[in-house]
Amino acid sequence: MDREYCLSFLVALLGGATLLACGWWPVADLRIGNARGLERIAWRRIWLPVAPALAMASAFCGWALLEPDPIPEGMPVSLILMSTPFLLLLARTAVRGGRALITDPGHLGTATVGLLRPWIVFSPRLAKQLDDRQIEAALEHEHAHARHWDPLRIWLAQLATDLQWPWPQARERMEQWLIALELARDEEARASGIEGTDLADAIITSARFCQNANLSAQAAALTGQAVALKERIARLLDPLCTDPAPAPLLSPLFALPSMSMLALGLGLMFGERIVQALFWIAT
């Protein structure tokens, strides 16, 4: 069998099984006063189940770097059959991710769009319903989304969530983060000098304007998740939280590559023994 085909089946089987095993982990409630700290914690929780699966995949890549092509022994049919559901799940994730990029989000009112070059869209019809201070508040909120590349982060988080289907815990972690994301950007806008009441009025007006918007598209809309509107408005009407944020840890998008390199090295050293053991068990 070709080395690349064997590698694909091994990564799908062991990586997929590891991801699903970690994805069932129960979702704990997040309650801290500082919204930006809350968002960082929720973001890390999305990626924690992905880390072991990525390490597993990297270890098999290390094995493949030293393995001759084609491999001397054939991969057992049982392992190929067991990997098929995970390959289908990967295909489903790819289709959903691609469809999200081309889906028309509808009338978003004001939102930040664009994965690699974020920009802000603002409906003139919505702008006519807002005064100058409310427009400034909405724009500052969206500028915060653009600074943090939030459309790209939403798309990546959706991919990680889809890879853990059908666990509902993965969806709950995603929803927790989306809520925390809007709270954090509200807080960031207020920290720059925006009045909470102005931003609250802009959000309420935008929510009425965007009732038919498709929030599943990869855009960071001002309205955010409808279930969180009440909490957002309540926070905006309260004094700005002055609680210190938790000490920032290394971002998952930087930590995962480092962990993958370590797993790659382990795969170079021990990958042949692991693969041979798997083939022996399966035959």
C-alpha positions as CSV (number, residue, x, y, z in Angstrom):
1,M,0.0,0.0,0.0
2,D,1.2,3.5,-0.7
3,R,2.6,5.2,2.3
4,E,0.3,8.3,2.0
5,Y,-2.8,6.2,1.9
6,C,-1.8,4.3,4.9
7,L,-0.9,7.5,6.8
8,S,-4.4,8.9,5.9
9,F,-6.2,5.9,7.3
10,L,-4.1,5.8,10.5
11,V,-4.5,9.6,11.2
12,A,-8.3,9.3,10.5
13,L,-8.7,6.3,12.8
14,L,-6.5,7.1,15.7
15,G,-6.8,10.9,15.5
16,G,-10.6,10.8,15.0
17,A,-11.0,8.3,17.9
18,T,-8.9,10.5,20.1
19,L,-10.8,13.6,19.2
20,L,-14.2,12.0,19.9
21,A,-12.9,10.5,23.1
22,C,-11.9,14.0,24.3
23,G,-14.9,15.8,22.9
24,W,-17.4,14.3,25.3
25,W,-15.7,16.1,28.2
26,P,-18.5,18.0,30.2
27,V,-18.8,21.7,29.8
28,A,-18.2,23.7,33.0
29,D,-20.0,27.0,33.6
30,L,-17.9,30.1,33.1
31,R,-18.6,33.0,35.4
32,I,-16.0,35.7,35.9
33,G,-16.4,39.5,35.9
34,N,-13.8,40.3,33.3
35,A,-15.2,39.6,29.9
36,R,-11.9,39.6,28.1
37,G,-10.6,37.0,30.5
38,L,-13.8,35.0,30.1
39,E,-13.3,35.0,26.3
40,R,-9.7,33.7,26.5
41,I,-10.7,30.9,28.8
42,A,-13.6,29.9,26.5
43,W,-11.4,30.0,23.5
44,R,-8.8,27.7,25.1
45,R,-11.6,25.2,26.0
46,I,-12.6,24.9,22.3
47,W,-9.1,23.7,21.4
48,L,-8.3,21.5,24.4
49,P,-10.1,18.4,22.9
50,V,-8.2,19.0,19.6
51,A,-4.7,19.0,21.1
52,P,-4.4,15.2,21.8
53,A,-5.8,14.3,18.3
54,L,-3.3,16.7,16.6
55,A,-0.5,15.2,18.6
56,M,-1.6,11.7,17.4
57,A,-1.6,12.9,13.8
58,S,1.8,14.5,14.1
59,A,3.3,11.3,15.6
60,F,2.1,9.3,12.6
61,C,3.5,11.9,10.3
62,G,6.8,11.3,12.0
63,W,6.5,7.6,11.3
64,A,5.7,8.3,7.6
65,L,8.9,10.4,7.2
66,L,11.1,7.3,7.8
67,E,8.8,4.7,6.3
68,P,9.6,3.5,2.7
69,D,7.1,4.0,0.0
70,P,5.3,1.7,-0.6
71,I,5.2,0.2,2.8
72,P,6.4,-3.4,2.9
73,E,3.3,-4.7,4.6
74,G,-0.3,-4.0,3.7
75,M,-2.7,-2.2,6.1
76,P,-5.2,-4.6,7.6
77,V,-8.7,-4.3,6.1
78,S,-10.2,-4.1,9.6
79,L,-8.3,-0.8,10.2
80,I,-9.4,0.6,6.9
81,L,-13.1,-0.2,7.7
82,M,-12.8,1.3,11.1
83,S,-11.3,4.5,9.8
84,T,-14.1,5.1,7.2
85,P,-16.6,6.8,9.6
86,F,-13.9,9.3,10.6
87,L,-13.0,10.0,7.0
88,L,-16.7,10.7,6.4
89,L,-16.7,13.0,9.4
90,L,-13.7,14.8,8.0
91,A,-15.4,15.2,4.6
92,R,-18.6,16.5,6.3
93,T,-16.5,19.1,8.2
94,A,-14.7,20.2,5.0
95,V,-18.1,20.6,3.2
96,R,-19.6,22.6,6.1
97,G,-16.5,24.8,6.3
98,G,-16.5,25.5,2.6
99,R,-20.3,26.2,2.6
100,A,-19.9,28.7,5.4
101,L,-17.5,30.7,3.3
102,I,-19.9,31.2,0.5
103,T,-23.2,31.4,2.4
104,D,-25.0,34.7,2.1
105,P,-25.4,36.1,5.7
106,G,-28.3,38.3,4.7
107,H,-28.9,41.7,6.3
108,L,-26.3,41.9,9.1
109,G,-26.6,45.6,9.6
110,T,-23.1,46.1,10.9
111,A,-20.5,43.3,11.1
112,T,-16.9,42.4,10.6
113,V,-16.3,40.0,7.7
114,G,-13.3,38.6,5.8
115,L,-11.0,35.8,7.1
116,L,-7.5,37.2,6.1
117,R,-8.3,40.8,5.6
118,P,-11.2,41.8,8.0
119,W,-13.3,44.7,7.1
120,I,-16.4,46.3,8.5
121,V,-19.8,46.4,6.7
122,F,-22.4,48.9,7.8
123,S,-25.9,49.1,6.3
124,P,-26.9,52.7,5.4
125,R,-30.5,51.8,6.3
126,L,-29.3,50.9,9.8
127,A,-27.2,54.0,10.1
128,K,-30.3,56.1,9.5
129,Q,-31.8,54.6,12.6
130,L,-28.9,55.5,14.8
131,D,-27.4,58.8,16.1
132,D,-23.8,59.7,15.8
133,R,-22.8,58.4,19.2
134,Q,-24.5,55.0,18.6
135,I,-22.8,54.7,15.2
136,E,-19.4,55.4,16.8
137,A,-20.1,52.8,19.5
138,A,-21.1,50.2,16.9
139,L,-18.0,50.9,14.8
140,E,-15.7,50.7,17.8
141,H,-17.2,47.3,18.7
142,E,-16.5,46.1,15.1
143,H,-13.0,47.6,15.1
144,A,-12.3,45.4,18.1
145,H,-13.5,42.3,16.2
146,A,-11.2,43.3,13.3
147,R,-8.1,43.8,15.5
148,H,-8.5,40.2,16.9
149,W,-9.3,38.6,13.5
150,D,-12.5,37.3,14.9
151,P,-14.1,36.2,11.6
152,L,-11.2,33.8,11.0
153,R,-11.3,32.6,14.6
154,I,-15.1,31.9,14.3
155,W,-14.4,29.8,11.2
156,L,-11.6,27.8,12.8
157,A,-13.7,27.3,16.0
158,Q,-16.6,26.0,13.8
159,L,-14.2,23.5,12.1
160,A,-13.0,22.2,15.5
161,T,-16.6,21.9,16.7
162,D,-17.7,20.0,13.6
163,L,-14.8,17.5,13.9
164,Q,-16.3,16.6,17.3
165,W,-19.8,15.8,15.9
166,P,-22.2,14.5,17.3
167,W,-21.1,15.4,20.8
168,P,-23.4,18.3,22.2
169,Q,-20.6,19.3,24.5
170,A,-18.6,20.6,21.6
171,R,-21.5,22.8,20.5
172,E,-21.9,24.1,24.0
173,R,-18.3,25.1,24.2
174,M,-18.7,26.9,20.8
175,E,-21.8,28.8,22.0
176,Q,-20.1,29.7,25.3
177,W,-17.2,31.2,23.4
178,L,-19.4,33.1,20.9
179,I,-21.2,34.7,23.9
180,A,-18.0,35.5,25.7
181,L,-16.6,37.0,22.4
182,E,-19.3,39.6,22.1
183,L,-19.1,40.4,25.8
184,A,-15.3,40.9,25.5
185,R,-15.6,43.2,22.4
186,D,-18.3,45.2,24.2
187,E,-15.9,45.6,27.2
188,E,-13.1,46.6,24.9
189,A,-15.2,49.2,23.2
190,R,-16.2,50.7,26.5
191,A,-12.6,50.7,27.7
192,S,-11.7,52.9,24.7
193,G,-14.2,55.5,25.9
194,I,-17.6,54.4,24.4
195,E,-20.6,54.8,26.7
196,G,-22.3,51.6,27.5
197,T,-25.8,53.1,27.0
198,D,-24.9,54.1,23.4
199,L,-23.6,50.7,22.6
200,A,-26.6,49.0,24.2
201,D,-29.0,51.2,22.1
202,A,-27.0,50.3,18.9
203,I,-27.2,46.6,19.7
204,I,-31.0,46.7,20.3
205,T,-31.6,48.6,17.1
206,S,-29.4,46.3,15.1
207,A,-31.1,43.2,16.6
208,R,-34.4,44.5,15.3
209,F,-32.9,45.3,11.9
210,C,-31.2,41.9,11.5
211,Q,-34.0,39.5,12.4
212,N,-33.5,37.5,9.2
213,A,-29.7,37.5,9.3
214,N,-27.9,34.2,9.0
215,L,-25.6,34.2,12.0
216,S,-24.1,30.8,11.1
217,A,-22.1,32.6,8.4
218,Q,-18.5,33.5,9.3
219,A,-19.1,37.1,10.3
220,A,-18.7,38.9,13.6
221,A,-22.0,40.7,13.7
222,L,-22.8,43.4,16.3
223,T,-25.9,41.5,17.5
224,G,-24.0,38.3,18.2
225,Q,-26.0,35.4,19.8
226,A,-29.6,36.2,20.4
227,V,-29.6,34.2,23.7
228,A,-27.0,36.5,25.1
229,L,-28.7,39.9,24.3
230,K,-30.2,40.2,27.8
231,E,-26.9,39.6,29.5
232,R,-25.0,41.9,27.2
233,I,-27.5,44.8,27.7
234,A,-27.3,44.3,31.5
235,R,-23.5,44.4,31.5
236,L,-23.5,47.5,29.3
237,L,-25.9,49.3,31.7
238,D,-23.7,48.4,34.7
239,P,-20.4,50.2,35.5
240,L,-17.5,48.9,33.5
241,C,-15.9,45.9,35.3
242,T,-12.5,46.7,36.8
243,D,-11.7,43.1,37.9
244,P,-8.2,42.1,36.7
245,A,-8.2,39.6,33.9
246,P,-6.6,36.2,34.5
247,A,-3.0,36.0,33.6
248,P,-2.9,35.3,29.8
249,L,-1.6,31.9,28.8
250,L,0.0,31.0,25.4
251,S,-2.7,31.1,22.7
252,P,-3.8,27.7,21.5
253,L,-2.9,28.6,17.9
254,F,0.7,29.0,19.0
255,A,0.8,26.2,21.6
256,L,-0.6,23.5,19.2
257,P,2.2,23.8,16.6
258,S,4.8,23.5,19.4
259,M,3.1,20.4,20.8
260,S,2.8,19.0,17.2
261,M,6.6,19.3,16.7
262,L,7.2,17.4,19.9
263,A,4.8,14.6,18.8
264,L,6.5,14.6,15.4
265,G,9.8,13.8,17.1
266,L,8.3,11.0,19.1
267,G,6.8,9.6,16.0
268,L,10.2,9.6,14.3
269,M,11.6,7.6,17.2
270,F,8.8,5.2,18.1
271,G,6.3,5.4,15.3
272,E,7.4,2.1,13.6
273,R,6.9,0.1,16.9
274,I,3.4,1.7,17.4
275,V,2.3,1.0,13.8
276,Q,3.5,-2.6,13.9
277,A,1.7,-3.2,17.2
278,L,-1.5,-1.8,15.6
279,F,-1.2,-4.0,12.6
280,W,-0.6,-7.1,14.8
281,I,-3.6,-6.3,16.9
282,A,-5.8,-5.9,13.8
283,T,-4.8,-9.1,12.2
